[in-house]
Amino acid sequence: MTITDHPPILFVRHGETDWNRAMRFQGQKDIPLNALGRRQAARNGRVLASLVKTGEWHWVASPLGRTRETYEIVRDTSGVTGIEAVFDERLREISFGDWEGMTADEIEETDPAGNQARHADKWGHSIPGGESYAQLATRVGLWLADVSGPTVAISHGGVMRTLMHHCTGIATEIAPSQHTPQDRIVLFKNGAITFF
């Protein structure tokens, strides 16, 4: 079900980590931002300054370290004062379970059958010890249903993809493959996406 009647959400993905750069499945491992990731967060904070002009925006973030660090940098470079984010467990990244820390090549080498099953159904396949995108979409949908006003959300690529599905109706077959930039802010509003 597409949810289009929610208040506007300005979504910031955390900045780059060394695991992002190495294309490792990061999931819920607590990997810190690298130098580029901190610059990306600062860039997004400066852009956010022109988008959030009043104190009417709620701030929420995933509790993982890389999103907490991104939030602090975004908050400080945006110049917005008097803001404290709520850290919501529902905005954690998808869990990649046994695959966390591995590259695609390593997964193919150690779990070729699981890798093939995931490629056949990226939305529905649950990684051993982890989650499927369908499961992630359920918890993100519960968070989205609670959004009661304009919101700045700082979270993860997987969360962004499920929001693309919930908020714009992008099909589940393609949602897990959508690009999720770390150097842009995404506005979800009225069933559409705008990048800043």
trRosetta pair geometry for C-beta under 8 A, 3 or more apart (Angstrom, degrees):
i j d omega theta_ij theta_ji phi_ij phi_ji
1 166 7.9 19 90 -137 63 70
2 165 7.9 -130 -101 153 76 53
2 166 6.5 138 -137 -179 48 35
2 167 7.0 66 -163 -169 84 6
2 168 7.0 -92 -142 91 120 11
2 169 4.1 -27 -84 -74 140 87
2 191 7.0 49 159 -122 128 98
3 6 5.7 47 140 -26 107 112
3 141 7.2 147 -18 -140 140 86
3 144 5.7 126 78 136 157 132
3 145 7.3 -115 -125 -78 155 68
3 166 5.0 -9 28 170 102 94
3 167 6.3 -41 72 -91 78 53
4 167 6.7 109 -98 -160 56 55
4 190 6.5 37 -179 -162 99 32
4 191 4.0 -3 -128 -66 122 95
6 9 6.9 4 120 -28 123 110
6 144 6.0 -69 -88 -180 157 90
6 147 5.2 46 -164 79 117 125
6 167 7.1 -74 39 -111 125 99
6 188 7.6 9 79 120 119 113
7 147 5.9 -138 42 140 95 104
7 148 7.0 33 -2 133 132 19
7 149 5.2 14 11 -168 177 18
7 150 5.1 -116 157 -68 122 44
7 151 6.5 107 92 -5 112 90
8 150 5.1 5 62 -123 91 87
8 151 7.5 -176 97 32 54 64
8 187 6.3 -17 -168 -165 107 96
8 188 6.9 158 -156 80 55 58
8 189 4.3 -3 -111 -92 92 108
9 147 6.6 -41 -77 -152 113 158
9 150 7.8 -176 -80 -158 37 51
9 151 5.0 -14 -115 70 76 98
9 152 7.9 149 -164 -97 58 20
9 153 5.6 -2 -170 4 107 119
9 163 7.2 -111 93 -162 149 140
9 167 7.5 -112 37 -95 126 153
9 187 7.3 151 80 -154 50 47
9 188 4.4 -1 57 52 101 107
9 189 7.5 -174 29 -61 59 69
10 48 6.8 119 149 -125 146 97
10 51 6.0 128 -109 128 148 140
10 52 7.0 -108 21 -60 161 104
10 57 7.4 -13 23 -146 121 137
10 150 7.8 32 -6 177 96 91
10 151 7.2 -164 30 99 68 49
10 152 4.8 -22 70 -109 105 69
10 153 7.2 161 80 23 50 68
10 185 5.7 -2 -174 176 95 118
10 186 7.5 149 -160 77 46 44
10 187 5.6 -20 -102 -98 67 72
11 153 5.1 -18 -110 69 70 100
11 154 7.9 155 -162 -87 51 31
11 155 6.9 -47 -157 35 95 101
11 160 5.9 136 150 -110 143 93
11 163 6.5 165 -83 83 158 165
11 185 6.9 149 71 -167 47 64
11 186 4.4 -25 62 66 103 97
11 187 7.6 -180 16 -81 79 21
11 188 6.3 49 -16 -11 118 105
12 41 7.8 80 168 -129 128 71
12 44 5.2 114 -135 163 118 147
12 48 7.3 -29 -68 -69 132 130
12 70 6.6 -178 128 151 117 124
12 74 5.9 65 152 -99 172 158
12 152 7.0 14 -2 -178 111 90
12 153 7.1 177 27 90 69 48
12 154 4.7 -20 72 -107 104 76
12 155 7.7 120 74 21 57 56
12 185 5.6 -30 -86 -113 80 83
12 186 7.9 178 -72 24 33 75
13 154 7.9 144 -112 -157 9 59
13 155 6.9 -46 -111 80 54 55
13 156 6.5 63 -141 -145 85 18
13 157 5.8 49 -138 -69 135 63
13 160 5.8 -38 -75 -41 110 141
13 180 5.6 120 -77 157 157 99
13 181 6.8 161 36 93 133 41
13 182 5.1 -96 97 -106 112 60
13 186 7.9 48 -21 2 93 115
14 17 7.6 16 123 -34 119 100
14 33 6.9 -135 169 -81 100 102
14 37 7.0 9 150 -165 80 117
14 41 7.4 -15 -160 -82 51 110
14 62 7.8 -70 -43 49 120 124
14 64 7.8 -69 -53 87 157 111
14 66 4.4 76 176 134 154 100
14 67 4.8 -95 -73 -85 120 62
14 69 7.6 68 -148 65 109 88
14 70 4.3 -144 -128 -31 70 149
14 154 6.8 83 -71 172 70 92
14 155 7.4 -88 -26 126 88 15
14 156 6.4 -7 9 -93 107 61
14 182 6.9 -31 94 -136 43 105
15 33 4.7 43 80 -133 112 122
15 34 7.8 -136 128 47 105 60
15 36 7.0 -178 174 113 108 62
15 37 2.9 124 128 -173 105 72
15 38 6.0 160 102 -50 167 24
15 39 7.4 134 -145 52 139 48
15 40 4.0 151 -123 66 97 111
15 41 4.3 -76 -40 -37 126 94
15 44 8.0 -150 -70 8 91 126
15 66 7.3 -137 55 -178 68 97
15 69 7.8 -81 36 103 110 104
15 70 5.4 170 -1 -100 86 104
15 73 7.5 -5 -16 58 135 150
15 182 5.5 105 -133 171 37 119
16 20 4.7 -131 -150 74 74 139
16 21 6.1 70 175 -52 119 90
16 33 6.8 87 75 -150 46 76
16 34 5.7 -45 107 43 90 101
16 36 4.8 -7 55 95 132 106
16 37 3.8 -137 57 -72 56 88
16 40 6.1 102 -2 4 87 145
16 182 5.3 131 -52 102 73 165
17 20 4.8 109 50 0 70 98
17 21 7.2 -133 97 -2 43 86
17 26 6.7 106 60 -115 138 145
17 31 4.4 88 179 121 153 114
17 32 6.5 143 -126 88 104 32
17 33 5.9 -94 -87 -110 71 33
17 34 5.8 124 -146 -16 31 89
17 37 5.9 32 -62 -58 45 156
17 66 5.7 -61 -62 -111 123 143
18 21 5.5 -52 -150 36 38 114
18 22 6.2 26 154 -9 68 109
18 31 6.8 -126 47 179 80 121
18 34 5.1 111 -54 -63 73 126
19 22 5.7 -59 -140 47 33 104
19 24 4.1 -79 -162 59 88 115
19 26 4.7 123 114 -90 137 102
19 29 7.4 108 -48 83 172 128
19 31 4.8 -38 4 -164 127 174
19 101 7.4 -80 -128 -116 128 50
20 23 7.4 24 179 -78 33 37
20 24 7.8 -76 -55 44 20 75
20 26 6.7 -17 -64 -42 69 141
20 37 7.6 118 36 -78 139 119
20 182 7.3 47 179 -44 164 153
21 34 6.8 -10 -18 14 132 155
21 36 7.7 107 -73 44 122 137
22 103 6.9 -95 145 -83 89 109
23 103 5.7 61 99 -133 89 93
23 104 6.8 -41 141 -4 116 98
24 101 5.7 -17 179 -159 126 28
24 102 6.4 144 -150 72 83 16
24 103 5.6 -63 -96 -73 62 65
25 96 4.3 -158 159 159 121 170
25 99 4.7 2 76 130 159 100
25 100 5.5 -114 108 -110 95 38
25 101 6.9 -34 67 22 78 25
25 102 5.6 0 28 59 109 71
25 103 7.6 176 -9 -97 79 19
25 107 7.2 66 -16 -55 136 132
26 29 5.7 -118 -173 50 61 101
26 31 5.8 -92 -145 20 111 135
26 93 6.8 -14 100 124 96 167
26 96 7.4 104 64 10 31 134
26 100 6.8 22 172 -147 15 87
26 101 7.9 77 -108 -67 37 42
27 93 5.6 176 -164 109 33 118
27 94 6.3 -80 -125 96 77 62
27 95 5.1 63 -168 -144 120 37
27 96 3.6 -130 -61 14 129 92
27 97 7.3 -157 -131 -4 165 36
27 99 7.6 121 -32 82 136 83
27 100 4.3 -84 37 -100 131 110
27 130 6.7 -88 -128 -127 144 128
28 64 6.6 -142 -151 -92 62 129
28 92 5.8 21 -110 173 105 119
28 93 5.7 -170 -75 65 60 94
28 95 5.0 -18 -9 -102 120 80
28 96 7.8 -176 6 20 74 71
28 100 7.1 -63 44 -104 65 149
29 100 5.1 149 -31 172 115 127
29 101 6.4 91 -47 -58 162 87
30 64 5.8 -161 -108 -161 77 86
30 65 4.4 75 -166 9 102 119
30 66 7.2 -180 -159 -17 56 84
31 65 7.6 177 56 70 22 114
31 66 6.1 7 80 -51 64 128
32 65 6.0 -58 -89 127 68 124
32 66 6.2 169 -135 -86 26 80
32 69 6.5 70 -150 -17 80 161
33 37 3.4 -147 -159 104 94 130
33 38 5.2 122 128 -54 133 73
33 41 6.8 -38 -127 -17 160 132
33 66 5.6 129 -52 -140 75 85
33 69 5.2 -142 -1 105 119 140
33 70 6.7 136 -65 -63 135 80
34 37 4.9 100 46 7 60 107
34 38 7.4 -120 101 -5 33 87
35 38 5.9 -53 -152 33 33 109
35 39 6.7 31 151 -16 64 104
36 39 5.6 -56 -152 38 37 111
36 40 6.2 40 150 -22 69 104
37 40 5.5 -49 -145 34 33 114
37 41 6.5 34 154 -19 64 103
37 66 7.3 -58 172 -156 149 105
37 70 7.5 -80 165 -84 98 97
37 182 6.9 -57 -122 161 75 141
38 41 5.7 -50 -148 35 33 112
38 42 6.5 35 152 -19 64 104
38 69 7.6 -66 -97 151 85 115
38 73 6.1 -168 -152 -103 71 158
39 42 5.6 -53 -148 37 34 112
39 43 6.3 39 151 -22 65 103
40 43 5.6 -52 -150 34 32 114
40 44 6.5 28 153 -16 64 105
40 182 5.0 20 166 131 158 95
40 183 4.5 -98 -136 -90 102 78
41 44 5.7 -56 -149 38 32 109
41 45 6.4 37 150 -23 64 103
41 69 7.3 -108 -69 124 172 79
41 70 4.5 -147 -112 -138 127 71
41 73 3.8 68 124 89 126 136
41 74 5.5 -96 -177 -52 87 79
41 77 7.6 136 127 19 74 136
42 45 5.5 -50 -150 32 34 115
42 46 6.6 34 153 -18 65 101
42 73 5.5 -79 -66 170 66 113
42 74 7.9 -145 -92 -84 26 45
42 77 4.6 141 -147 -67 67 164
43 46 5.9 -55 -154 34 32 109
43 47 6.6 26 151 -13 65 106
43 183 6.0 10 81 -154 144 85
44 47 5.6 -53 -146 40 36 110
44 48 6.0 42 153 -27 67 106
44 70 7.9 10 60 -173 139 101
44 74 5.6 -37 98 -110 101 105
44 183 7.1 -148 -54 -151 96 38
44 184 7.4 88 -99 153 101 5
44 185 5.5 130 -148 -58 97 95
45 48 5.5 -52 -144 33 30 115
45 49 6.9 46 152 -34 60 94
45 73 6.0 -129 -35 133 138 69
45 74 4.0 -174 -80 -144 91 45
45 75 7.0 -68 -124 14 119 17
45 76 6.7 -14 -156 67 159 55
45 77 3.1 98 100 75 140 103
45 78 4.3 -113 -170 -46 80 74
46 49 5.7 -39 -162 10 35 119
46 77 5.5 -58 -50 150 70 111
46 78 7.1 -147 -73 -94 22 50
47 50 6.4 -61 -170 33 43 102
47 51 6.8 25 143 -10 72 115
47 185 5.6 -166 105 0 129 126
47 196 5.3 154 169 133 130 109
48 51 5.4 -70 -148 44 43 108
48 52 5.5 4 168 7 84 112
48 74 6.1 52 13 -173 153 100
48 78 4.5 -45 87 -109 110 122
48 80 7.5 -63 123 -18 110 125
48 152 6.9 58 -150 -127 132 134
48 185 6.2 141 -75 -80 83 156
49 52 7.1 -62 -122 50 19 85
49 77 7.6 -101 -41 129 117 67
49 78 4.6 178 -69 -158 78 64
49 79 5.3 50 -118 33 120 107
49 80 7.1 -157 -108 -38 68 85
50 53 7.8 -1 -174 -66 30 94
51 185 6.9 -141 6 107 162 156
51 187 7.6 -147 -155 -76 140 119
51 196 6.5 126 -63 87 138 178
52 57 5.0 -57 -140 2 114 156
52 78 6.8 14 53 -179 123 136
52 80 5.9 -14 103 -81 127 139
52 152 6.4 -18 -79 -60 143 128
54 57 7.1 130 79 -12 70 85
55 82 6.7 -16 -121 87 123 126
55 83 7.9 -157 -135 -76 80 89
56 149 6.5 -124 166 168 85 126
56 150 5.7 58 118 43 97 121
57 83 7.9 -6 86 -117 95 127
57 149 7.5 -169 -125 125 31 102
57 150 4.8 -67 -104 110 71 103
57 151 6.5 145 -165 -106 78 18
57 152 5.3 53 161 -18 126 98
58 86 7.4 -16 175 12 103 115
58 147 7.9 -171 61 -146 136 75
58 148 7.7 67 -15 59 152 78
58 149 5.5 109 -13 74 112 103
58 150 7.0 152 16 87 75 51
58 151 4.8 -26 67 -108 95 78
58 152 7.2 -165 90 27 45 68
59 71 7.3 115 169 -150 120 112
59 75 7.5 50 -148 -89 162 109
59 83 5.2 75 -6 179 144 113
59 84 7.1 -179 66 99 122 23
59 85 4.1 -86 124 -97 105 75
59 86 7.1 146 93 13 62 67
59 151 7.5 154 -90 -161 23 66
59 152 4.8 -15 -109 66 72 106
59 154 7.7 13 -172 -4 89 104
60 85 5.9 144 -108 -165 17 90
60 86 4.9 -24 -111 64 80 89
60 87 7.6 155 -163 -92 63 21
60 88 5.3 7 -174 -3 114 122
60 91 6.7 144 139 -25 104 156
60 151 6.1 -12 15 -168 111 114
60 152 7.3 159 27 84 61 56
60 153 5.3 -15 72 -110 94 74
60 154 7.5 -174 96 26 46 70
61 67 4.9 169 177 147 105 111
61 68 6.6 133 124 -86 141 49
61 70 7.6 174 -141 75 132 97
61 71 4.5 -52 -73 -69 161 138
61 85 4.6 24 2 163 107 149
61 86 7.6 159 25 78 65 43
61 87 5.6 -33 75 -108 82 68
61 88 7.4 146 69 22 30 78
61 91 6.7 -151 165 96 25 147
61 153 7.1 157 -88 -163 46 50
61 154 4.0 -10 -112 63 99 101
61 155 6.7 -174 -150 -67 53 64
62 67 4.0 83 63 42 96 168
62 87 7.1 13 138 -156 17 80
62 88 7.2 -60 -96 66 38 67
62 91 4.1 -128 -77 112 75 95
62 92 5.2 125 -149 -90 109 39
62 93 6.8 47 -149 -30 161 68
62 154 6.9 -112 18 105 78 70
62 155 4.6 105 -28 -124 110 71
62 156 6.1 31 -27 -23 161 98
62 159 7.2 -156 -61 -24 125 157
63 67 7.3 42 45 70 8 120
63 68 6.9 21 -164 -56 39 108
63 87 4.1 83 -87 170 84 121
63 88 7.4 -166 -34 53 91 23
63 89 6.3 -15 4 -87 125 58
63 91 7.9 123 -6 69 65 92
63 92 6.8 -30 40 -78 83 92
64 67 5.1 77 65 16 83 104
64 68 7.0 -151 94 -9 37 90
64 92 6.1 107 -34 -129 108 80
64 93 6.6 -9 -12 0 157 100
64 156 7.6 41 37 -60 140 121
65 68 5.5 -56 -143 36 33 112
65 69 6.2 30 160 -17 68 105
66 69 5.8 -50 -145 37 31 111
66 70 6.4 35 152 -20 62 106
67 70 5.4 -48 -143 37 36 114
67 71 6.2 44 153 -24 65 102
67 91 7.7 172 176 122 169 112
67 154 5.2 147 -168 128 94 97
67 155 6.1 13 -122 -112 141 30
67 156 6.9 -74 -68 -53 124 81
68 71 5.6 -51 -150 33 30 115
68 72 6.6 28 153 -18 63 104
68 87 7.2 -1 -89 -104 97 128
69 72 5.8 -54 -150 34 32 110
69 73 6.5 27 155 -13 65 107
70 73 5.9 -60 -149 40 31 107
70 74 5.9 29 156 -18 68 111
70 154 5.4 -180 101 -174 114 128
71 74 5.8 -58 -142 40 27 109
71 75 6.0 28 160 -20 65 109
71 85 5.2 -60 -164 -9 143 156
71 154 4.7 -179 -77 56 87 163
72 75 5.8 -53 -143 37 26 112
72 76 6.2 19 160 -14 62 111
73 76 6.0 -60 -144 40 27 106
73 77 6.0 9 164 -5 66 113
74 77 6.4 -65 -138 46 23 97
74 78 5.9 26 162 -28 63 114
74 152 8.0 -177 135 165 138 133
74 154 6.5 -170 25 -91 153 136
75 78 6.0 -60 -145 30 22 111
75 80 6.4 -89 -151 64 65 97
75 83 5.8 -153 -136 82 112 119
75 85 7.6 -119 -64 -30 132 106
80 83 5.1 25 125 -11 110 138
85 154 7.1 -44 -126 27 154 118
88 91 4.8 73 82 4 97 107
88 143 6.1 108 144 -122 145 124
89 92 5.9 -13 -171 -21 54 111
90 139 4.7 -159 -146 162 85 97
90 140 6.4 151 158 -91 96 39
90 142 6.0 -124 -135 78 146 102
90 143 4.0 172 109 -56 139 116
91 140 7.2 83 -101 -111 55 82
91 143 6.2 102 -58 -113 83 171
91 153 6.7 -151 -126 -168 144 108
91 155 4.4 -107 178 -107 108 123
91 156 7.5 148 162 10 74 91
91 159 5.7 42 -157 -123 68 157
92 95 7.8 21 127 -53 119 83
92 156 7.4 14 167 1 32 138
92 159 7.9 155 85 -61 24 123
93 155 7.6 157 -71 173 66 82
93 156 3.7 -128 -90 170 91 177
93 157 7.3 32 -129 42 107 70
93 158 5.3 100 -159 34 73 119
93 159 6.7 -98 -105 -24 49 98
94 130 7.2 59 155 172 83 112
94 131 5.2 -133 -162 73 81 118
94 133 6.6 -34 -105 -94 147 58
94 136 4.5 -47 -95 -77 94 144
94 156 7.5 -150 5 108 68 137
94 158 3.8 -115 -7 170 109 168
94 159 7.8 -170 -31 -47 78 62
95 100 7.5 -54 -169 -56 64 124
95 127 7.6 -149 112 63 71 114
95 129 7.5 -106 143 127 117 69
95 130 4.1 -162 116 -145 85 80
95 131 4.6 95 47 -1 88 100
96 99 4.4 -85 157 74 104 99
96 100 4.6 136 76 -68 102 74
96 127 5.4 -11 -159 79 53 164
96 130 4.9 -29 -176 -115 11 159
97 100 6.7 172 71 -18 19 96
97 127 4.6 -180 35 109 118 99
97 128 5.3 -170 125 94 142 47
97 129 3.1 143 -163 87 110 79
97 130 2.6 -117 -20 -35 100 87
97 131 7.4 160 -36 -2 102 52
98 111 7.6 103 104 -46 124 153
98 127 6.8 -151 39 152 80 96
98 128 4.5 -8 13 90 129 103
98 129 4.6 107 -34 31 82 128
98 130 7.0 -116 12 -22 61 102
99 102 5.0 -91 -168 42 65 121
99 107 5.5 22 -135 -102 114 118
99 111 7.4 -94 -85 37 100 143
99 127 5.4 -74 7 -173 123 138
99 128 7.6 114 -26 50 87 83
99 130 6.9 -49 28 -18 96 148
100 130 7.6 147 -38 -84 97 127
102 106 4.1 -134 -165 91 98 125
102 107 5.1 119 125 -56 132 82
102 110 7.3 -95 -137 32 151 134
103 106 4.7 97 51 7 74 103
103 107 7.1 -136 96 -5 40 87
104 107 5.7 -54 -149 35 33 112
104 108 6.4 34 154 -20 65 105
104 115 7.8 108 -164 -140 72 126
105 108 5.7 -53 -148 36 32 112
105 109 6.4 30 153 -19 64 107
106 109 5.6 -56 -148 37 32 112
106 110 6.1 7 162 -1 68 113
107 110 6.3 -68 -137 48 26 93
107 111 5.7 -45 -172 51 68 98
107 114 7.4 -100 180 89 98 106
107 115 5.1 132 133 -85 101 117
108 111 7.7 -72 -103 65 12 56
108 112 5.7 44 -169 -100 56 74
108 115 5.0 -129 -95 101 59 179
109 112 7.4 24 -106 -57 7 90
111 114 3.9 -18 156 38 116 119
111 115 5.7 130 101 -26 80 89
111 128 7.4 -138 -132 9 155 129
112 115 5.5 -56 -143 38 31 114
112 116 6.2 33 158 -20 66 105
113 116 5.8 -54 -149 35 30 111
113 117 6.4 30 152 -19 64 105
114 117 5.6 -53 -146 36 33 112
114 118 6.3 34 154 -20 66 104
114 127 7.0 81 174 -136 123 66
114 128 6.4 -58 -121 -16 150 106
115 118 5.8 -53 -149 35 31 111
115 119 6.5 28 154 -16 64 106
116 119 5.8 -55 -148 37 32 109
116 120 6.4 33 153 -21 64 107
117 120 5.7 -56 -150 35 31 113
117 121 6.9 -34 169 37 65 93
117 125 5.3 146 132 -127 90 135
118 121 7.2 -95 -147 66 25 57
118 122 6.0 52 171 -104 72 60
118 125 4.5 -155 -105 94 57 153
118 127 6.8 24 -88 -82 129 85
119 122 6.8 11 -123 -62 25 89
120 125 7.3 102 65 -55 79 133
121 124 4.4 -37 155 51 121 100
121 125 4.8 130 87 -37 89 95
122 125 6.5 -47 -119 28 19 109
122 133 6.5 38 136 -4 74 134
122 176 4.0 -148 130 72 125 155
122 177 7.0 89 72 -44 168 88
123 132 6.8 53 148 168 39 105
123 133 4.6 -80 -139 67 51 123
123 134 5.6 78 157 -50 80 87
123 172 4.1 57 -117 169 165 102
123 173 6.9 -75 -16 -81 131 31
123 175 6.7 69 -94 55 111 107
123 176 5.8 -153 -72 -25 66 123
124 132 5.5 -6 -176 -169 24 146
124 133 7.5 -50 -44 50 26 87
124 134 5.3 31 -107 -19 55 133
124 172 7.8 59 -42 154 84 132
125 132 5.7 160 78 -114 29 104
126 130 6.5 178 -178 84 72 69
126 131 6.2 -65 -134 -166 84 21
126 132 4.4 -68 -75 -43 65 95
126 135 6.9 55 -99 -10 102 134
127 130 3.8 2 74 54 102 125
127 131 7.1 2 34 47 90 34
127 132 7.6 156 -4 -77 67 54
131 135 4.3 -127 -163 78 100 129
131 136 5.5 108 132 -49 136 86
132 135 4.8 103 53 4 76 97
132 136 7.1 -136 98 0 45 86
133 136 5.3 -53 -147 40 39 115
133 137 6.1 44 153 -26 69 103
133 158 6.9 -142 -113 -160 84 101
133 161 7.0 -61 -142 107 124 124
133 162 6.5 -176 -173 -78 87 99
133 172 7.4 156 104 -157 126 92
133 175 6.9 154 166 97 147 112
133 176 5.1 -107 -65 -81 158 113
134 137 5.7 -51 -147 33 29 113
134 138 6.8 36 151 -25 60 99
134 172 7.4 30 -83 -149 86 135
135 138 5.7 -47 -155 25 35 115
135 139 7.1 22 154 -8 65 100
136 139 6.3 -62 -155 40 35 100
136 140 6.1 27 154 -13 71 111
136 158 5.7 -66 -176 151 164 117
136 159 7.2 -125 173 -87 116 56
136 162 5.4 -144 118 -54 100 148
137 140 5.7 -57 -138 45 32 108
137 141 5.8 41 157 -27 66 108
137 162 4.2 -165 -97 -144 74 119
137 165 6.2 -39 -121 76 129 140
137 166 6.8 168 -157 -53 96 103
138 141 5.7 -55 -148 34 25 114
138 142 6.8 28 152 -21 60 101
139 142 5.6 -46 -152 29 38 114
139 143 6.9 39 149 -15 64 100
140 143 5.5 -51 -155 36 39 113
140 144 6.2 42 148 -23 69 105
140 159 5.6 162 -103 -143 133 79
140 162 4.5 116 51 105 154 136
140 163 6.4 -109 163 -61 136 74
140 166 6.9 -144 114 -22 108 146
141 144 5.4 -50 -142 36 34 114
141 145 6.4 40 156 -24 64 101
141 162 7.6 -102 -43 158 78 117
141 166 5.8 -179 -96 -104 84 136
142 145 5.9 -50 -150 30 30 113
142 146 7.0 23 151 -13 59 107
143 146 5.9 -68 -160 38 35 108
143 147 7.1 51 145 -42 68 91
144 147 5.6 -31 -157 -1 42 116
144 163 7.1 157 -83 -115 129 84
144 166 5.7 176 -11 146 175 156
144 167 7.7 -144 -142 -63 143 93
147 151 5.4 -88 -146 -14 111 148
153 159 8.0 -129 145 135 126 133
155 159 4.2 -56 136 71 135 153
155 160 6.9 168 87 -47 104 77
156 159 4.7 95 58 9 78 105
156 160 7.0 -135 101 -8 41 88
157 160 5.5 -53 -148 33 32 114
157 161 6.5 33 154 -20 66 102
157 180 3.7 141 -136 84 86 154
158 161 5.7 -51 -151 32 34 112
158 162 6.7 28 154 -13 66 102
158 176 7.9 2 -129 -130 78 77
159 162 5.9 -56 -151 38 34 106
159 163 6.4 35 150 -19 66 106
160 163 5.6 -56 -150 37 32 112
160 164 6.5 40 150 -25 65 100
160 178 7.7 -130 117 95 96 118
160 180 4.5 130 75 -132 142 119
160 186 6.6 95 -145 37 116 155
161 164 5.5 -46 -152 28 35 116
161 165 6.9 35 149 -16 62 100
161 175 5.0 118 172 163 94 84
161 176 5.8 76 165 -107 152 36
161 178 5.2 158 -117 47 90 110
161 180 6.3 -75 -50 -64 86 127
162 165 5.4 -48 -154 35 40 114
162 166 6.2 36 150 -15 70 106
162 175 6.9 77 -92 160 38 134
163 166 5.5 -54 -138 44 36 108
163 167 5.3 11 170 -2 73 119
163 188 6.0 -94 160 -71 117 155
164 167 6.6 -61 -122 49 18 94
164 168 5.6 -35 -170 34 58 116
164 170 4.7 -4 140 22 97 140
164 175 5.7 170 85 -137 109 93
164 178 5.5 -38 57 53 171 172
164 193 6.7 -5 -118 -65 86 143
165 168 7.4 -67 -107 54 7 74
165 169 7.3 24 -166 -138 44 10
165 170 5.1 -88 -91 66 53 86
165 171 7.7 -50 -122 107 92 6
165 172 6.3 53 -130 -85 136 64
165 175 4.3 1 -64 -109 109 153
167 188 4.4 -21 170 -163 166 125
167 191 6.7 -174 162 -119 66 36
167 193 7.5 104 102 -68 120 88
168 188 7.5 -117 -41 -137 95 94
168 191 5.7 112 -115 -177 56 59
168 192 6.5 83 -109 -105 107 23
168 193 5.9 -43 -61 -28 146 100
169 191 7.1 9 -4 -156 105 100
170 174 6.2 -102 173 83 99 99
170 175 4.9 126 111 -86 111 87
170 178 6.7 20 162 -62 163 140
171 174 5.2 63 70 23 93 94
171 175 6.6 -150 90 -28 40 89
172 175 5.6 -40 -126 17 34 120
172 176 7.8 32 -178 -17 58 93
174 177 5.7 -72 -164 47 57 105
174 178 6.8 80 142 -55 80 85
175 178 5.9 -32 -157 -11 40 116
181 184 4.2 45 92 23 134 109
181 186 7.9 140 50 -51 94 105
181 195 7.2 60 36 -142 137 129
184 195 4.8 -7 173 -166 138 104
184 196 6.4 145 -168 68 80 43
185 195 7.3 142 75 -159 47 53
185 196 4.5 -19 62 60 99 102
186 193 5.9 -23 -168 -161 102 101
186 194 7.3 147 -159 75 52 44
186 195 5.8 -25 -101 -100 68 67
186 196 7.8 -166 -75 19 23 77
187 193 7.0 145 75 -158 57 46
187 194 4.3 -10 55 58 110 96
187 195 7.8 -154 18 -71 78 20
187 196 6.7 62 -21 -16 104 110
188 192 7.8 167 -149 82 45 40
188 193 6.2 -17 -97 -101 63 71
189 192 6.3 -27 74 60 65 83
189 194 7.1 -19 32 10 107 110
